[in-house]
């Protein structure tokens, strides 16, 4: 007899090339929520810009995952996996704007950790104004803030980071 999966089961699959336009649009819609809440609008175009999303998809060692709930596409993640150092990064993570508040992000992060159990260190970043993300990474996922980058203390690993709304500040998180 085949086991029936529990309702609300979160799984990951690898996105196909055909999935990428929708992935980008859903990502930008989800990221726009905090920008609009904080600054009133997305005046300079989508965040992240199309070129930044494409660069993330094409980065060395990048894996683009769709997040599925009971087989239905509800979000996405881009991770960069370095099998040699086992220091991996969560480059992008989102839950579709119409799916927020149901615990999908927490379950998705657990699925990512389960998919990459050999990881020794995870790193990620989020803008200073994204309180929801800061809470999620620190209080839900167990990351620690390890740096705050801004105009007076730029990110030495990403000197060409795009300008963000506000003062452009960005937190760096790490989980061991």
N, C-alpha and C positions, 0 to 999 in steps of 0.2 A: 504494500500500500504506500502511495506517495504522500509525504507530509504536505499539508497546506500551509503556506507561509502566513505568519501573523499579519493582520492588517497594519498598515503603516510601516511596512518593512522597507528600509532604505538600502539600496544597492548602488554600485558604481558600474558604469561601462565606459569604454573608450569612445569618445566622440568621433564620428566620421567627418570627412571634409564637408559633406553636405549639411552637417549639423552646425558648422561654425557660424554662419550668418545669424541663425536664431540664437545660438549661445551668446554671441556678442550683443545682440539687441536685448535679450533678457537680462544679461549682466549689467548693461548700461541703465536699463529701467530700474533695476534693483539699487544700483549705486546712486542714482539720481535722487532717491527718497531723502537721504540725509543732507544732500547738497541743497535741495529745495527747502527742507525744514529749517536748515541753518541760515542759508543766504537768500532764500526767496525765489531763486530761479537757477537754471543751468544756462547762463548767458553765453558762455564761450564754447558751447557745443557739448556733446555727450562726454561723460566721465566714466571710465577712461576713454580717451580718444580712440577712434577706429585703429589708427596706426599702433597705438600702445597695446591694444588687445591683440592685434595680429603679431606684434613682436613677442608677446607672451606665448602665443600658440607656437611660434617658430623657434623659440629659445632652445639652446642645447639642453638635452635631457628632459624636455617638457613633455608631460602627459596631460592631455585634455580629457577630463572625465565629465560625463553627464551624471547627475544625481537623480536617481529614480526612486519614487515611492510606489510600491506595488506595481512596478513596471511603467509608471507614468512619469514623464520628465518634469522635475520640479526645481532643478537648480544645476549648478555646475562648479567645477573646480579645475584649476590648472596647478599642477605640482611639478617641480623640477627635482629629479631623482639622481643622486650621485652615488652609484653602487660602490664606488671605491672608498670615499670618505664617510659615507652614510650620514652626511649632513645634507638634509633635503630642505626644500622650501615650498611653502604654500604661497603661490604667486597670486592666485585669484580664487575666491570662494564666494558664491552667492546662492541665495534661495530666491526663486521668482517672487516678484513683488506681491502677487496675489496668493502666495503660499506662506507668508511670514507668520510667526507667532505660534507655530504648531510643533516646535521641537525638531524640525527637519535639519537645521544647521548642526545641532548637537549630535544627532544620529549620523549625519554625513561625515562630521569630523571623526567619529568613532569608526566609520567604515573606511576612511582614508588611513587611519592608524592601523587598522586591521589589514588593509591591503599592502602596507609597507612596514611590516613589523621589524625589519632590520634597521630602521632609522634610529640613529643615536641622538641627533639634534634636528629639530624642526625650527625654521625661522619663517616669519611673515612680517608684513608691514600694514599699517592702516593710518589714514589721516587723523590728525589731532582732534578734529571736530566730530569724528564718527564714534560717539559715545556708545552706541549699540554694539559696534564691533569691539571696542576696547573691553566692555563688559564681557562679551562673548569669549574673546580670546583669553582673558585673565581669569574670570570667574567660572566659566563653563568648561573651557578646554584645558586650563592649567598652564597656559603660557605665562612668562614673566616679561615685563617691559625691560629691555636692555639698553635702549637708546632713544633719544628724542632728537630728530634731525630738523633743522630749520635754517634760515638764511645765515645765522651766525655760527651754526654747527652743521654744515652740509654732510650728507651721506657720502663717505669716502668710497663706497662700493658702487654708487649710482650717481655720479656727479651730474649726469644729464637728466635727472628726474624731471618730469614735466611740472609746470607750475600748477599748484592746487589752489582752490578758492581759499580766502582768508590769508593767513601768513605763510601757507605752504608747509606747515609743520607736519611731520610724519613720525609715528612711533614705530620702533622695531621691537619685535617680540621673539622670544626663544623658548623652546620647550625641550628639555632633555629627558 
